[in-house]
Amino acid sequence: MKLKKVALLTVMCMVGAMGVGCGNNGEGVAASTEPSGNKSETEVNITSDPVTLTVWESTGGPDEFIKQAGEAFTKQYPNITIEYVNVELGDTTTQIALDGPAGVGPDVFAAPHDKLGELVSGGHILATKDADKVAQTALGACTSALTYDGKMYGYPVSAETYTLFYNKDLIDEAEVPTTWEDLKAFSEKFNAEHNNQYGFMMDVENGYYTIIFTTSEDNRLFGPDGTDTSNTNINSEASVEGMKFFQGLRSALDIPSADLTTAACDAAFSSGNVALYITGLWNVATFESAGLNFGVAPLPSLPGNDTPAASFSGTRAMFVSAYTDYPEESALFAEFLMSEEMQKLRFDLTGSLPAINCEVESPYIAGFLKQLDYAFPMPSIPQMNGFWDAMKAASANIWDGADVQTELDACNSTILAQ
């Protein structure tokens, strides 16, 4: 049952509005506290009655972040309690469609931005409150990722892309390849000189990574804005040529696709048996725990290009459920998670790249931020649901020797049939 919305006078006289982080163009935006007479629109409408907000998030770090952030939020808003419930990131989109209408869903939940189209078309989420303020605070890539049909949804809490990790004990920093041709040459030479070690490794089935080989000449999945549902571009001339080069990397990594899963590749690099590996910031803590001496560099450039290959960028966001009885309070908490203090806390607990431009202590952030300059958001239209399995099959078959054009044509047809 909805509670009547009234101004939170007593509490808000004691605390100010949430401070924002830094601008998305690299210009600092000073954190501030607004006087009680200058509350945001959201704060004016929150209730003074006791409220419990249910928040869905994953385990393995994000859970602890929500718990600690919830405690900090309740210190500022004593009448609002945050209750963490474990629903893994990959399950929230389907679960909200079931639990939301049944009245047993969350008030706020985490989801990757490429599920945005599905969430919007299903009517499961509310638009971002104070969208201009949120857009000013967030990284530009995150703002773009959460914009659908000209409207912003959700509150970004972390950004991600992947880069080229290198083992400093196996390759000198000055020798890290800046082109894919050089990477191939290095790996072939390295493999010939080392037993049971590899110059290069990646998950060759995962379209999250293999998409990079389709991005030459500004070729982009579903067009430049990621919204062209009539043309995937996955079987364009640029994609075909790029995937032929990808197939040619088999001479530098002669292992069947089925044996190059993400888990297998993670383990190989973590054990110190791989010189170059494509992965993301989420693996930094694992590699540090393994005692690896490693660095991070932007992806090599594709043939005919002179800039790092374009990678997918992802945004993890907190969405306000369309079924919540407390939309104002939920929006306030979700935006609170974007504050500089909370973004630094999230980095400390999860190792994920902040969604705002703030400084964190890590020797690897610079490499990821540079790669983000060449990354593009994963399309968030519903047709993305058909991309992952189709591209996985095409990538695996191409790696194992199948005809590139045939595989990409089949991939295109499968996606468009969604």
C-alpha positions in Angstrom: 0.0 0.0 0.0 1.5 3.4 -1.0 2.3 5.8 1.8 1.4 9.5 1.5 4.4 11.5 0.3 5.3 14.4 2.6 8.4 16.5 3.1 11.0 15.0 5.4 11.5 18.1 7.5 13.3 17.0 10.6 15.8 14.7 8.9 16.5 17.0 6.0 17.3 19.9 8.3 20.1 17.7 9.7 21.6 16.5 6.4 22.2 18.0 3.0 21.6 16.6 -0.5 23.9 13.9 -1.8 27.1 15.4 -3.2 27.9 14.6 -6.8 31.2 13.4 -8.1 33.0 14.8 -11.2 31.8 15.9 -14.6 31.7 13.5 -17.6 34.1 15.7 -19.5 36.8 15.5 -17.0 35.9 18.8 -15.3 35.6 18.5 -11.5 32.2 19.1 -10.0 32.7 19.9 -6.3 30.7 17.8 -3.8 28.2 19.9 -2.1 25.5 19.9 0.6 22.4 21.8 -0.2 20.6 23.7 2.6 17.3 22.3 3.7 15.5 25.0 1.9 17.1 24.0 -1.4 16.3 20.3 -1.6 16.1 18.4 -4.9 12.7 17.6 -6.3 13.2 14.0 -5.3 14.0 14.8 -1.7 11.1 17.1 -1.3 8.7 14.3 -2.1 10.1 11.5 0.0 8.1 10.3 2.9 8.8 10.7 6.6 7.2 7.3 7.5 9.3 4.2 8.0 10.3 2.7 4.6 12.2 -0.5 3.7 13.6 -0.6 0.2 14.5 -4.1 -1.2 17.5 -4.1 -3.4 18.6 -7.0 -5.7 22.3 -7.5 -6.4 24.8 -10.2 -7.0 27.2 -11.8 -4.5 31.0 -11.6 -4.7 31.5 -7.9 -3.7 28.4 -6.1 -5.0 26.4 -7.6 -2.1 28.8 -6.1 0.5 28.7 -2.8 -1.4 24.9 -2.6 -1.1 25.0 -3.5 2.5 27.6 -0.9 3.4 26.1 1.7 1.2 22.7 1.0 2.7 24.0 1.6 6.2 25.5 4.9 5.1 22.3 5.9 3.4 20.2 5.1 6.5 22.5 7.4 8.6 21.5 10.2 6.3 17.8 9.1 6.1 17.0 7.3 9.3 13.5 6.4 8.3 14.7 4.5 5.2 16.1 1.0 5.6 17.9 -0.9 2.8 17.3 -4.6 2.6 19.7 -6.6 0.4 18.4 -9.7 -1.5 20.6 -11.9 -3.6 19.5 -12.1 -7.2 22.4 -12.5 -9.6 23.0 -9.9 -12.3 22.2 -12.3 -15.2 18.8 -13.2 -13.6 17.4 -9.9 -12.6 15.8 -9.0 -16.0 13.8 -12.2 -16.2 13.0 -12.2 -12.5 11.6 -8.7 -12.4 9.2 -9.6 -15.2 7.8 -12.3 -12.9 8.1 -10.8 -9.4 7.4 -7.2 -10.2 3.7 -7.7 -11.4 3.2 -10.2 -8.6 4.1 -7.5 -6.0 7.0 -9.4 -4.5 9.8 -7.8 -6.5 12.5 -5.2 -5.5 12.3 -1.5 -5.3 15.8 -1.2 -6.9 17.8 -3.8 -8.8 21.0 -4.2 -10.7 21.2 -5.0 -14.4 23.6 -4.6 -17.3 22.8 -1.8 -19.7 22.3 -4.1 -22.7 19.1 -5.3 -21.1 17.7 -1.8 -21.2 15.6 -2.2 -24.3 14.0 -5.4 -22.8 13.3 -3.7 -19.5 11.8 -0.6 -21.1 9.6 -2.4 -23.6 8.4 -4.7 -20.8 7.5 -1.6 -18.7 9.6 -2.9 -15.8 11.6 0.3 -15.0 11.1 4.0 -14.4 12.9 6.8 -16.1 15.8 8.4 -14.3 14.9 11.2 -11.9 16.9 14.4 -12.4 18.3 12.9 -15.6 20.3 16.0 -16.4 22.1 15.9 -13.0 22.8 12.2 -13.4 24.1 12.7 -16.9 26.4 15.5 -15.8 27.8 13.3 -13.0 28.3 10.1 -14.9 30.9 9.2 -17.5 29.8 10.0 -21.0 29.9 6.3 -22.0 27.6 5.4 -19.2 25.1 8.2 -20.0 24.9 7.0 -23.6 24.5 3.4 -22.6 21.5 4.2 -20.4 19.7 6.3 -23.0 16.9 4.6 -24.9 14.7 6.4 -27.4 16.0 9.7 -26.2 15.2 9.1 -22.5 17.6 8.0 -19.7 16.8 5.1 -17.4 18.7 3.9 -14.4 21.7 5.1 -12.4 25.2 3.9 -13.5 27.3 2.4 -10.7 30.2 0.9 -12.7 31.7 1.0 -16.1 33.6 -1.8 -17.8 35.5 -2.7 -20.9 38.5 -5.0 -21.5 42.1 -4.4 -22.4 45.3 -6.2 -23.1 46.9 -7.6 -20.0 50.6 -8.5 -20.1 52.8 -10.6 -17.9 55.9 -8.5 -17.3 58.0 -11.6 -16.5 57.3 -13.0 -20.0 57.3 -9.8 -22.1 59.0 -6.4 -21.7 56.7 -3.5 -21.4 58.3 -1.9 -24.4 57.6 -4.9 -26.5 53.8 -5.1 -25.8 52.3 -5.1 -29.3 50.3 -2.1 -30.5 49.0 -3.9 -33.6 47.3 -7.2 -34.1 49.8 -8.1 -36.8 52.7 -7.6 -34.2 50.8 -9.6 -31.6 50.4 -12.5 -34.0 54.1 -12.4 -34.9 55.2 -12.1 -31.2 53.0 -15.0 -30.2 54.2 -17.4 -33.0 57.8 -16.7 -32.0 57.1 -17.0 -28.3 55.2 -20.3 -28.7 58.1 -21.7 -30.7 60.6 -20.9 -28.0 58.5 -22.0 -24.9 57.0 -25.3 -23.9 53.5 -25.2 -22.4 53.4 -21.4 -22.4 51.6 -19.2 -24.8 52.3 -15.8 -26.2 48.6 -14.8 -26.4 45.2 -16.1 -25.2 41.6 -15.1 -25.3 38.1 -16.6 -25.1 37.5 -17.0 -28.8 33.9 -18.1 -28.5 32.6 -15.0 -26.6 31.1 -12.3 -28.7 31.9 -9.8 -26.0 35.5 -10.1 -27.1 35.4 -11.2 -30.7 33.2 -8.2 -31.7 36.4 -6.2 -31.8 37.4 -7.8 -35.0 34.3 -6.5 -36.7 34.8 -2.8 -35.8 37.3 -1.6 -38.5 36.1 1.4 -40.6 33.7 2.4 -37.8 31.6 -0.7 -38.5 29.3 -1.1 -35.5 26.8 -3.7 -34.5 23.3 -2.4 -35.3 24.7 0.8 -36.9 26.5 3.8 -35.4 23.9 4.3 -32.7 23.3 0.6 -32.0 19.6 1.0 -32.9 19.3 -0.2 -36.5 17.1 -3.2 -36.2 17.1 -3.8 -39.9 20.8 -4.3 -40.3 23.1 -5.8 -37.8 26.4 -5.1 -39.7 27.7 -8.4 -38.3 28.1 -9.8 -41.9 29.2 -6.6 -43.5 32.4 -6.5 -45.6 34.4 -5.0 -42.7 33.1 -7.7 -40.4 34.0 -10.5 -42.8 37.5 -9.2 -43.3 38.0 -8.7 -39.6 36.9 -12.2 -38.8 39.1 -13.6 -41.4 42.0 -12.0 -39.6 40.6 -13.4 -36.4 40.6 -16.9 -37.9 44.2 -16.4 -39.0 45.2 -16.0 -35.3 44.8 -19.7 -35.0 48.5 -20.1 -36.0 49.4 -18.0 -32.9 47.0 -20.0 -30.6 46.5 -23.5 -31.9 43.9 -24.6 -29.5 40.3 -25.6 -30.3 37.6 -23.1 -29.4 36.0 -25.4 -26.9 39.2 -25.4 -24.8 39.4 -21.6 -24.7 36.6 -20.8 -22.3 36.9 -17.7 -20.1 37.6 -19.9 -17.1 40.4 -21.8 -18.8 42.0 -18.6 -20.1 41.8 -16.9 -16.7 43.5 -19.9 -15.1 46.2 -20.0 -17.7 47.1 -16.4 -17.4 46.8 -16.5 -13.6 49.2 -19.4 -13.5 51.9 -17.3 -15.3 51.8 -19.3 -18.5 50.5 -16.6 -20.9 52.2 -13.4 -21.9 49.2 -11.5 -23.4 45.6 -11.9 -22.4 42.4 -10.0 -23.1 40.2 -9.5 -20.0 38.8 -6.8 -17.8 39.3 -5.0 -14.5 37.3 -7.6 -12.7 40.3 -10.0 -12.9 42.8 -7.6 -11.3 42.3 -8.8 -7.8 42.6 -12.4 -8.9 45.8 -11.8 -10.7 47.2 -9.8 -7.8 46.4 -12.6 -5.4 48.2 -15.0 -7.7 51.3 -12.9 -7.3 51.5 -12.0 -11.0 53.7 -9.1 -12.2 51.4 -7.7 -14.8 50.4 -4.5 -16.6 47.5 -3.2 -18.7 47.6 -1.7 -22.2 45.0 -0.7 -24.7 44.0 -3.2 -27.3 46.2 -3.5 -30.4 45.0 -1.8 -33.6 43.3 -3.8 -36.3 44.9 -4.1 -39.8 44.7 -0.8 -41.6 43.9 1.1 -38.4 46.2 3.3 -36.2 44.1 3.4 -33.0 43.3 0.7 -30.5 40.6 -1.7 -31.7 37.1 -0.7 -30.5 35.8 -2.8 -27.6 32.4 -3.2 -26.2 31.8 -1.0 -23.1 29.3 -2.0 -20.5 27.5 -0.1 -17.8 26.2 -1.8 -14.7 23.2 0.2 -13.4 20.7 0.3 -10.6 17.2 0.5 -12.0 14.1 1.7 -10.1 11.3 -0.9 -10.5 8.1 0.3 -12.1 6.3 -1.7 -9.5 7.8 0.0 -6.4 5.6 1.8 -3.9 8.5 4.1 -3.2 9.7 5.6 -6.5 11.2 8.8 -4.9 13.0 7.0 -2.1 14.3 4.4 -4.6 15.6 7.0 -7.0 17.3 8.8 -4.1 19.1 5.7 -3.0 20.1 4.7 -6.6 21.6 8.2 -7.1 23.3 8.1 -3.7 25.3 5.1 -5.1 26.8 7.4 -7.7 28.3 9.8 -5.1 32.1 9.9 -5.1 32.3 8.3 -1.7 30.1 5.4 -2.7 31.9 5.0 -6.0 35.3 4.7 -4.3 33.8 2.2 -1.8 32.5 0.1 -4.7 35.9 0.2 -6.3 37.5 -0.9 -3.1 35.0 -3.8 -2.6 34.6 -5.0 -6.2 37.5 -3.6 -8.2 35.0 -2.3 -10.8 35.7 0.9 -12.8 33.8 3.9 -11.3 30.9 5.3 -13.3 31.9 8.8 -12.5 35.2 10.6 -13.2 36.9 10.2 -9.8 40.4 9.2 -8.7 40.9 5.7 -7.3 44.2 4.1 -6.2 45.2 1.6 -8.9 48.1 1.4 -11.4 45.7 -0.2 -13.9 43.0 2.4 -14.2 44.8 4.6 -16.8 44.9 1.7 -19.3 41.2 1.1 -19.0 40.3 4.7 -19.2 42.4 5.0 -22.4 40.6 2.0 -23.9 37.2 3.5 -23.0 38.1 6.3 -25.3 37.8 3.8 -28.2 35.0 1.6 -26.7 31.3 1.8 -27.7 28.3 0.8 -25.6 26.8 -2.6 -26.2 23.5 -2.0 -28.0 20.6 -2.2 -25.6 17.8 -2.9 -28.1 15.9 -6.1 -27.4 17.5 -7.8 -30.5 20.7 -8.0 -28.4 19.1 -11.1 -26.8 19.7 -12.9 -30.1 23.3 -11.7 -30.5 25.1 -13.6 -27.8 24.3 -17.2 -28.7 24.5 -16.5 -32.4 27.8 -14.8 -32.2 29.2 -17.4 -29.9 28.4 -20.1 -32.5 29.8 -18.1 -35.3 33.0 -17.2 -33.5 33.6 -20.8 -32.4 33.0 -22.2 -35.9 35.2 -19.5 -37.5 38.0 -20.2 -35.1 37.8 -23.9 -35.9 38.0 -23.3 -39.6 34.5 -22.7 -41.0 33.8 -20.3 -43.8 33.6 -16.8 -42.5 30.9 -15.4 -44.8 28.7 -18.4 -44.2 28.9 -18.2 -40.5 28.3 -14.4 -40.3 25.4 -14.6 -42.7 23.9 -17.3 -40.4 24.6 -15.2 -37.3 22.9 -12.2 -39.0 19.8 -14.2 -39.9 19.5 -15.6 -36.4 19.7 -12.2 -34.7 17.2 -10.6 -37.1 14.8 -13.5 -36.5 14.4 -12.5 -32.8 
